[in-house]
Amino acid sequence: MTLAALPKPKLGEPYLLTPGPLTTSAEVKEAMLRDWGSWDGDFRAMTRELRSRILAMLGAGADGFDCVPIQGSGTFAVEAMLASFVPKTGKVLVLCNGAYGKRAVTILEYLGRAHAVLDMGDYLPPRGADVARVLAEDAAITHVLAVHCETSSGILNPLQEIADATQAAGRALLVDSMSAFGAVPLDPSVTPFEAAVSSANKCIEGVPGFGFVVARTAALEAAKGNSQSLSLDLHAQWAVMEQTGQWRFTPPTHVVAAFLVALRAHEAEGGVAARGARYANNRDVLVAGMRRLGFETLLLDDWLSPIITTFFCPADPNFDFTQFYDRMKARGFILYPGKLTRAESFRIGHIGHVDGAVMQAVVDAASDVLTEMNVSSAAPSTASLAERQAHGE
């Protein structure tokens, strides 16, 4: 799938091949050229449309759910979810296989909420059987926190079996769907969950400035008094929006305007299924091309997400990631450094206003850069491959 009239990168305006912020369309950028009054009726209507369109992405399971946008980065929304839905007497099982599971642990430590951690390392997902076992062993656990797509490695976690195990054990599932919502289906009638979060600058292809939580209305009602934060209290934010249609505190008006344009474009493209299909095709073009150059993916094919892919750095002594990054940027492509502790790696995102032609251009640019750097082989070290075999199979 290709995008009509896709702009080519210009000097000083490269493609952002990261998991958000990401490359946005000209129409999304242009939407930020008008000022809006945060208390005005027109902006209240924009907020209603925003909430309604996000809920529609839940599919048949949207009944009984509501959407609460919250100012700030995606992490603000994750913290708001954990603080608002986990009571002070609750305990969270954090399913961890990368940086964002670890960040959730840090948030819970700040909040003083009890928690347990199931750490799977960098290569493998938590499976439903693993979750069921831990929940059976610890009756104090009230909630499970799962990262839908762990972008530090690029792994798409098996949310369905996690949700099934959590529901079977009578616990509540909270989902950090930051980098997956809008491109990977999340229908609570199929995949039961209590609440999920994402943000404006991910798969819906808006710009940074706010996150949002989709949650069962009953859970929002029960959340009153749980949060220790004034600004991140989802119950309070929801109650004011329900009563007045307004945000409690100054909203990111320009970001909301841009997000509405992005939401309409998302629907016009064909919704979640079509957006996910384009991203999956982007991944396939990128991975096939990079493998032809000799690069190896951190993950085995079963766990590659349509969001971002991690590649091992070449073992060739002439390869230097900083040089590689700078030379790729000069050609119009901003990559993402690795975020792993065990292996030298880098990441390339395939979400945003990009298509397969852009991914092929990335591969062609990488080939040219390797030649310029006198890198004869893009193959990783034998130690990296051994590490993957030991921990990823």
C-alpha positions, 0 to 999 in steps of 0.5 A: 500500500502506498500513500497518495502524494507522499512528500519526499524528504527535504533538506532539514526535514527528514523522515522520522523513523522512530516510534513517535514523534514520527513523520506527519502529513502536511495536512496535520501540520497545517491544522496547527496554524489556527488558534483556538479558545480552550473554553469555546464551544468550537473547541468543546466540539473538537474534544467530543469528536476526538473522544468519540473517534477514539472509542470507535476504534475499539470496535464492537466492544466500545459500549461501556467504555469512555475516553479520557484525554490527558495533557502531557507525554505518553508516560503521563498517561501511563502514570495516570492510568496506574495511579487512578485505577490501582487502589492504594491497597492494590498490587500490580503484576508488571509484565516486563520485556524491555524499557517500558515495562521497567518504566512502569515499575519505576512509576509504581515505586514512585506511587508506593503501589505494591507490585511484582515483576515477571521479567522475560528479558529482551528477546521473548514475550510473557506468555499466558501460561506464565501469567496464569502461574504467577497469578495463581501463586499470588492472590494479592495481585489485583491488576496486570500491566502489559505493554502491547508493543515493547518498542525497546526491542520491537516485540509485539506481545501476545496480548490475547493470551495475556488477557485471557489468563488475566480474566480467567484469574479474576484480575484486571488488565491494564494495557500500555498500548502506546505504540500499537493503538490504532494499528493493532486491533484492541477490541475489549469484547475480544481481548478483555481489559480494564483500561488502555493508554496511547498518545497522539503522536503514535499510530494515529500520526498526530503530534506530541502533546497529550495522551489518552486513556480508554477505560470501562466507565465502571472503572472510571467511576470507581477510581475516585480518590485513588490518584495521588496527583491533581493533574493526573487524576483520570476520574477528575478529568473525566468528571469535568469533561462529562459535566462541561465538555472542557479539559480541567486545565489548559489543553494543547489546543493546536495538538488537538486540532492536528489530531482531529485531522489525523483521526479523519485521515485514519478513518479515510485510510480504512481504520485500524486494519488498513493502518496496520496493513501499511505498517506491516508492509513497511516492516516487510520491505525494510526487513527483507532489504536490510537482511539482503545487506547482511543485517540481522534482526534482534527478534525472530520473525514470530515476534516482529511488530509492525511498529519498529524493528531492532537490528544488531549493529555490524561486527565489522570494525569500520562500523560506527553507529554515530557515523552511520546515524549522521550519514543516514540523517544527511540522506533524509532519514532519522533512525533510533539508537538501541535501548538494550543492555545485552546487545549493540543495536539500533532501531528503525521505525516503520510507522508514520506518514511513510510507505513501502517506497520510503522503506526501500529508500532507507535500505538503498541509503543504508547500502550507500552508507555502508560502502562509504564507511568501508563496511564489508559485512553488516553481519553481527558478531557471533556473540550477538547471534549466540545471545539471540539463540540462547535467549530468543528461542 
